[in-house]
Amino acid sequence: MALLQAQNIEKKFINHIALDDVNISIPENSIYGLLGPNGAGKTTLIRIINRITAPDKGEILLKGRPLQAEDVNIIGYLPEERGLYRKMKVGEQALYLARLKGLSKHDALKKLKYWFDKFEIQAWWGKKVEELSKGMAQKVQFIITILHEPELLIFDEPFSGFDPINANMLKQEILDLKKRGATIIFSTHNMESVEELCDHITLINNSKNILEGQIDDIRKKYNSNIYEILFNGEPEKLERSLNPHYEIIDKKKVNGCNAVRIKLLHQTSNNELLSLVIPAVEIISFKELVPSMNDIFIKLVNEHKK
Amino acid sequence: MNKIKLIISREYLTRVKKKSFIVMTILGPILFAAMMIVPAWLASIEDTEIKNIAIIDESGVFINKIENTKFIKFDYLENQKLKDIKSNFSELNYYAVLQILPSISYEPSAVHLYSNKQSSFEVISHISNAMEEELKYKKLKANGINEDILKSIKSDVNVRTIQWTDEGDEKENFTEVNMILGYASGFLIYFFIFLFGAQVMRGVIEEKTSRIVEIIVSSVKPFQLMMGKIVGIALVGLTQFLLWIVLTFTIVFGIKMAFFSDLGKIDTQEIVAQNLFENQSPLPATTNINEDFASPDKISLILDKIKSVNYPLVIGLFIFYFIGGYLLYGSLFAAIGAAVDNETDTQQFMLPITIPLILGIFVMMNAIQTPDSPVAFWFSIIPFTSPIVMMVRVAFHVDPWELYLSMGILVITFIGTTWLAGKIYRTGILMYGKKVNYAELWKWIRYKS
């Protein structure tokens, strides 16, 4: 079931269209990747979901009903450009922001204690934010984002500016949050993290979403049917063994053995290919070259430019 | 509604807890109290030193004509030369030597006061007054005017201004008190709008540059954040104002108790205070003239002057115009803060705010002289200057319809500016790295929410 749906969202600014008829459907308890080049409209869409701006047309549905003002209390949002009051003390500030999300003072304090203990940052409670390092401030921001146990979490470029240790911690926490039932939207350029974390993605380019679905389906769809064979023996012998259903894309030497990339042209099977080449050469490895999200991303964006 | 309360309390508490607020709150009253007490204190220490002044009157006109005062004693020296005194001035223990040349009757500058220190203004003015009087007297007498006439023409003129009310009563105005009150309240409003308006602007810029604003507006509406800030800072302003008043009076009374109790001023103050509370008349700056004529002595005249002001009305209007003016300008300051990336970019937008306020101050000074002039009238109706100018006119007398009109327009205008500012604010706080001009602001206003 979809936790959140965006239907026919349109948003115009004076000189450009930020979002044009965007439709997405975010399944409950999924990690949903919002991909797209800079300026594609990701942040605008996120702001519309957060009710920071309103769409010109279209509607956001939460659990099937239109999104209401009070619903912001079940959303946790970590913006791309994030900061804290520099002169305010960490604990005071965390408490203030938690209460703005609708938590009572008592609950907020209890939960803050839990998280400050978990991250071992109790000592920062009375410090001013300007005394913290950037990484420390990011931890505090993360805690503030998830403190009210939101059903829907939105991370806009969460890994930008995080050092590898914090980024890893963040990944772990995101997976934990999913385990506990939360739905997570995150927008990013970082395709590795998409492959690692996301179940679903949408690709927004030039204010339109041009691709949406489960990550496995998308990969299958963009599968190019290319296989790589590493072998010992003469490449010519291998070449001769193939029939016109297969096309050799390139040949090269890898670590002292030969490698070829072969494209299956007609819906032939892997086994058939293997049965053809086994008599010819000694196979070391055989693998399907699955397109990375990065490849799909670049390919689609370039196609749309044309 | 709870969220806006949270914002107001954060804005209020973080500012009230700041060192600068505490320092200002303590320093302000000390300064105000010093302004009231130091002149009195200076006068009192000046008076206690007895100054002996030698007079060498070469004209012979002023012998024994310059009267001693409590602390200035004159010593008429005959047949002594100035240079003799000069050579042993320090042993003679004179404060100064006054030399009057024979040419005094036709040359006014033929008087010299020699001393080894800067002579006090008090001494100089006493001498010149006495000599002027004496010369005038002599000249009139020389023209055949008899001494009795001369004595009888000496009189102090004190103009009392009396106003006929519509009900046919006569009411006495006390212009000086009204002037001081009007000037002080108009200027305070001007000062507070600038001081706390700028705080609103700086607060918005701080949230924008620290980038916390996006986190906050994901919890509350931008308009709530803006109003929370404006209201929170207004409360800071009112707190500071009240603390200043309370502390100033405490300090002034405390010092008077400790050092000036022999001057009997405490009693006067108490009477003033009593009279203030007893006075409940509905119109400003008036007392019944008959009462007044019945008690012509000086103390009660001063008291009447002070109590002639309708304090509940003036204080009530002060708070209204302070809040109204502050809300009007505070929202504009917030919009400017949202439109820029840092404080140095605020310049171009500050001008339209600064000009009406400064204009208000100029018209206010003019209105003190002529509170009913057309200029004063119109500027007390126009909402951008009315908080400053109307306070001066209120201290004199304003027809109720003018007051209602001015207050009504102010309320409508601040609702309007807050609405407009909210639109600019909403767009501006999330806009970075863009050079904003007026055309751009106009586009923001026209965005649909």
Contacts between the chains, C-beta under 8 A, distances in Angstrom:
chain1	res1	chain2	res2	distance
A	14	B	443	5.3
A	47	B	430	7.4
A	50	B	218	4.5
A	51	B	218	7.8
A	52	B	214	7.1
A	52	B	217	5.1
A	52	B	218	6.0
A	52	B	222	7.8
A	52	B	430	7.1
A	53	B	430	7.8
A	54	B	448	7.3
A	54	B	449	5.8
A	56	B	448	6.6
A	69	B	221	7.7
A	72	B	218	6.3
A	72	B	219	6.0
A	73	B	219	7.8
A	75	B	218	7.1
A	77	B	214	7.9
A	77	B	215	7.0
A	77	B	218	4.2
A	79	B	211	7.5
A	79	B	214	4.2
A	79	B	215	6.3
A	79	B	218	7.4
A	81	B	211	4.5
A	81	B	214	6.4
A	81	B	432	7.4
A	82	B	211	5.7
A	82	B	212	7.6
A	82	B	214	7.1
A	82	B	215	6.4
A	83	B	210	4.1
A	83	B	211	3.4
A	83	B	212	4.8
A	83	B	215	7.9
A	84	B	210	6.6
A	84	B	212	5.4
A	85	B	14	8.0
A	85	B	206	7.4
A	85	B	207	7.7
A	85	B	210	6.2
A	85	B	212	5.8
A	86	B	206	7.8
A	86	B	210	5.6
A	87	B	14	7.6
A	88	B	14	6.5
A	96	B	6	6.9
A	96	B	10	5.6
A	97	B	215	6.5
A	97	B	216	7.4
A	97	B	219	7.3
A	99	B	6	5.5
A	100	B	3	5.7
A	100	B	6	6.0
A	100	B	7	7.7
A	100	B	216	6.6
A	100	B	219	4.0
A	100	B	220	6.1
A	101	B	219	5.3
A	102	B	3	7.9
A	102	B	219	8.0
A	141	B	215	7.7
A	144	B	215	7.3
